[in-house]
Amino acid sequence: MRDAVKTLLALLLVLLAGWIGYRLLFGPEPADPLLVQSVQGDVVHITAGGSRSEARPGLALSPSEHLETSENGRADVSFGGSNTIVVHPGSTVRVLGVTREGVRMELDGGRVTATVRPGRGSLGIVNRGRELVAQDADFAVGVGKGGALATEIERGTVVVRGVPDLDRLDPGQRLSLAPDGSARLAPVPESLLLQVAWPDQTRTREAEVTVRGRTDPGAEVRVGSPGRWMTVIAASDGTFEATIPLSEGTHPVEVVAVDPLGRTQRVETSLTRDSKAPPSTIEVRY
């Protein structure tokens, strides 16, 4: 009996030594690389040490490295063969991890769209402690300049972490997180909401006018005309207010709203400043 036990222990020691030797020689099975597949416009690669260079196809991204796309730039990234991430113009992403289980990236600002296929690793998109994780889905995530986050699910299910009372999103759903952390879950809209209250009278004697309205929470709203823009961020209830200067004469005035996912809506009118005209007020009517 003792000989059998000794033989079994010896066999286990041989197997353990073999496994340790294999790991020392060959290491763990490597993760699928996170590769830049294509680049359009200006895209910058930033290493973990802070060095900056032009991103090129074939570049393998490692943890703590960044990609920055300019307003005319775009980068297509892949991992696991068929999983793709599109980094849209004006975006910054940082790689948090690349393992056999999948990829995690932090979206500091801008917009990404992703396609994740089953069995090829998961994708996690992180921002300010909130994370969206997909193993089989098509979805988009955007972070606005004011810190608002929006995501829309086209296919599959996305797990939500760091948002109270919400643990998953299904196809056709849109999640909007305002800068103050408030969440709004709704169907994916056909277009961006934009309601604007113009003055009752388009002629005023005042040197400035205040424009108020409503759009999606966290959307960036520009009010004015080329060269004379006032930019504000819509509040958690979607309301906004901007005061713009008005010189003598008639001028086109435009309101442009852009949500974190890049949807754009605009309305315009003409306002006239006549210093001899009676005073006018702006009332908000929805």
C-alpha positions in Angstrom: 0.0 0.0 0.0 2.8 2.3 0.9 4.6 1.6 -2.4 1.4 2.5 -4.3 1.1 5.8 -2.4 4.8 6.6 -3.1 4.3 5.8 -6.8 1.2 8.0 -7.0 3.0 10.9 -5.2 6.0 10.5 -7.5 3.7 10.6 -10.6 2.0 13.7 -9.3 5.4 15.3 -8.7 6.4 14.5 -12.3 3.2 16.0 -13.7 3.6 19.1 -11.6 7.2 19.5 -12.6 6.2 19.1 -16.2 3.4 21.7 -16.0 5.8 24.2 -14.3 8.4 23.5 -16.9 5.9 24.1 -19.7 4.8 27.4 -18.2 8.3 28.5 -17.7 9.3 27.7 -21.3 6.1 28.8 -23.1 4.1 30.9 -20.7 0.3 31.1 -20.6 -1.6 31.0 -23.8 -1.4 34.6 -25.2 -4.5 36.8 -25.5 -5.7 37.8 -28.9 -4.1 41.1 -29.7 -6.1 44.4 -29.9 -5.1 45.6 -33.4 -5.6 48.8 -35.3 -7.1 47.6 -38.6 -7.5 50.9 -40.4 -7.0 54.7 -39.9 -8.6 57.7 -41.6 -7.5 61.3 -41.0 -5.5 62.2 -38.0 -5.2 59.5 -35.3 -2.6 59.7 -32.5 -1.2 56.7 -30.5 -0.1 57.5 -27.0 2.1 55.0 -25.2 1.9 54.2 -21.4 4.9 56.5 -21.0 3.2 59.4 -22.8 5.1 59.3 -26.2 2.9 60.4 -29.1 3.0 59.1 -32.6 0.8 58.6 -35.7 -1.3 55.5 -35.4 -1.0 53.1 -38.3 -2.7 49.9 -39.3 -1.2 46.8 -37.7 -0.5 48.6 -34.4 -1.1 46.3 -31.4 -2.5 48.2 -28.4 -1.5 47.4 -24.9 -2.9 48.4 -21.5 -2.6 52.1 -20.5 -2.1 53.1 -24.2 -4.5 55.7 -25.8 -5.9 56.4 -29.2 -7.0 60.0 -30.0 -8.9 60.8 -33.1 -9.1 64.4 -34.4 -12.3 65.9 -35.7 -11.5 64.4 -39.1 -10.0 61.1 -37.8 -11.3 57.6 -37.3 -9.8 54.3 -36.2 -11.1 50.8 -36.7 -9.8 48.3 -34.1 -10.4 44.6 -33.7 -9.8 41.7 -31.3 -10.7 38.0 -31.3 -11.0 38.0 -35.1 -14.5 39.2 -35.6 -15.0 41.7 -32.8 -14.7 45.3 -34.0 -14.6 48.8 -32.4 -14.9 52.0 -34.4 -13.4 55.0 -32.7 -15.2 58.0 -34.3 -13.9 61.5 -34.8 -13.1 63.6 -31.8 -12.7 60.7 -29.4 -10.2 59.4 -26.9 -10.0 55.8 -25.7 -7.6 54.2 -23.2 -6.9 50.5 -23.1 -7.6 49.1 -19.6 -7.0 45.4 -20.3 -6.5 42.8 -23.0 -6.9 39.2 -21.9 -8.2 35.8 -23.1 -11.5 36.8 -21.6 -11.8 40.0 -23.6 -11.0 43.7 -23.8 -11.8 46.7 -21.5 -11.5 50.3 -22.7 -12.2 53.6 -21.1 -14.0 56.1 -23.2 -12.8 59.5 -22.0 -14.8 61.4 -24.6 -16.4 61.1 -28.0 -18.1 58.0 -29.5 -17.4 54.4 -30.3 -19.6 51.7 -32.0 -18.9 48.1 -31.4 -19.7 44.6 -32.8 -19.1 41.7 -30.5 -19.6 38.1 -31.5 -20.1 35.1 -29.2 -17.1 33.1 -28.2 -14.6 35.7 -29.1 -14.2 37.5 -25.8 -16.2 40.3 -24.2 -15.9 44.0 -24.6 -16.3 46.5 -21.7 -16.6 50.2 -22.2 -15.9 52.2 -19.1 -16.5 55.8 -18.1 -16.5 57.4 -14.7 -17.1 54.1 -12.9 -19.9 53.1 -15.2 -19.4 50.1 -17.5 -21.2 48.5 -20.4 -20.2 44.9 -21.1 -21.1 42.8 -24.2 -20.4 39.3 -25.2 -22.8 39.2 -28.2 -24.1 42.6 -29.3 -24.0 45.6 -31.6 -24.1 48.9 -29.7 -22.9 52.5 -29.5 -21.6 54.5 -26.6 -21.0 58.3 -26.5 -19.6 60.7 -23.9 -20.4 64.4 -24.3 -18.2 67.3 -23.5 -20.2 67.9 -20.3 -19.8 64.3 -19.1 -23.1 63.0 -20.2 -23.2 59.4 -21.5 -25.6 57.8 -23.9 -25.7 54.2 -25.3 -28.0 52.6 -27.8 -28.4 48.8 -28.3 -29.0 47.6 -31.8 -28.6 43.8 -31.3 -28.0 41.5 -28.4 -27.9 42.3 -24.6 -25.5 44.6 -22.8 -24.7 44.3 -19.1 -24.7 47.6 -17.2 -22.5 48.2 -14.1 -22.4 51.2 -11.9 -25.9 52.5 -12.7 -28.4 52.1 -9.8 -31.5 50.0 -10.5 -30.3 48.9 -13.9 -28.3 45.8 -14.8 -29.0 45.2 -18.6 -30.0 46.8 -21.8 -31.9 45.1 -24.6 -32.2 45.8 -28.4 -34.0 49.0 -29.2 -33.2 50.6 -25.8 -31.3 53.9 -25.2 -29.8 54.8 -21.9 -29.0 58.5 -21.2 -26.9 59.4 -18.1 -26.8 63.2 -17.4 -23.7 64.8 -15.9 -25.4 64.8 -12.4 -25.7 61.0 -12.6 -29.5 60.8 -13.3 -30.5 58.1 -15.7 -33.2 57.9 -18.4 -34.2 54.7 -20.2 -36.2 55.0 -23.3 -36.7 53.5 -26.8 -34.1 54.6 -29.4 -35.5 57.8 -31.0 -35.8 58.3 -34.7 -34.3 61.8 -34.3 -32.9 64.1 -31.7 -35.5 66.2 -29.8 -35.1 70.0 -30.1 -37.7 72.5 -29.1 -36.8 76.2 -29.1 -38.7 79.2 -27.7 -38.1 82.2 -30.0 -39.3 85.7 -29.1 -43.0 86.4 -29.7 -41.8 89.4 -31.7 -38.7 88.9 -33.9 -37.9 92.6 -33.6 -36.3 93.9 -30.4 -34.5 97.0 -29.1 -32.3 95.0 -26.7 -28.6 94.4 -27.3 -28.9 90.7 -26.4 -31.6 88.0 -26.4 -32.0 84.9 -24.3 -33.0 81.7 -26.1 -34.5 78.8 -24.1 -35.5 75.3 -25.1 -35.5 71.6 -24.5 -33.4 68.7 -26.0 -31.9 65.5 -24.7 -30.2 65.7 -21.3 -26.5 66.4 -21.6 -26.7 67.4 -25.3 -24.3 70.1 -26.4 -26.3 73.1 -27.7 -24.8 75.9 -29.8 -26.8 79.1 -30.2 -26.0 82.1 -32.5 -24.5 82.4 -35.9 -21.1 81.6 -37.5 -18.4 83.3 -35.6 -20.7 84.2 -32.7 -21.6 81.0 -31.0 -22.7 80.5 -27.4 -22.3 76.8 -26.3 -24.2 75.3 -23.3 -25.0 71.8 -22.0 -28.6 70.8 -21.6 -29.6 70.1 -18.0 -30.7 66.7 -16.6 -34.3 67.5 -17.6 -33.2 68.6 -21.1 -33.7 72.3 -20.7 -31.2 74.9 -21.8 -30.7 78.6 -21.9 -28.3 80.8 -23.8 -27.9 84.6 -24.0 -26.4 85.9 -27.2 -25.5 89.5 -28.3 -27.5 91.1 -31.1 -26.2 94.0 -33.1 -28.3 96.5 -35.0 -30.1 95.0 -38.0 -31.5 91.7 -39.0 -29.5 88.5 -38.3 -30.0 84.8 -38.8 -29.9 82.9 -35.5 -29.5 79.2 -35.3 -29.8 76.6 -32.5 -27.8 73.3 -33.1 -28.1 70.4 -30.6 -25.7 67.5 -30.7 -26.1 64.5 -28.4 -23.3 62.3 -27.1 -23.9 59.7 -29.9 -23.5 62.4 -32.6 -27.1 62.9 -33.5 -27.6 66.5 -34.7 -30.7 68.7 -34.9 -31.0 72.3 -35.8 -33.6 75.1 -36.1 -33.2 78.7 -37.2 -34.9 82.0 -37.5 -34.1 85.7 -38.1 -34.1 88.3 -35.3 -33.9 92.0 -35.8 -32.4 94.5 -33.4 -34.1 98.0 -33.7 -33.1 100.2 -30.9 -36.3 102.2 -31.4 -38.6 99.2 -31.2 -40.7 98.5 -28.1 -39.1 96.0 -25.6 -40.0 92.3 -26.1 -39.7 89.3 -23.9 -39.2 85.6 -24.6 -41.6 83.1 -23.2 -41.0 79.3 -23.1 -43.8 77.4 -24.7 -43.6 73.6 -25.2 
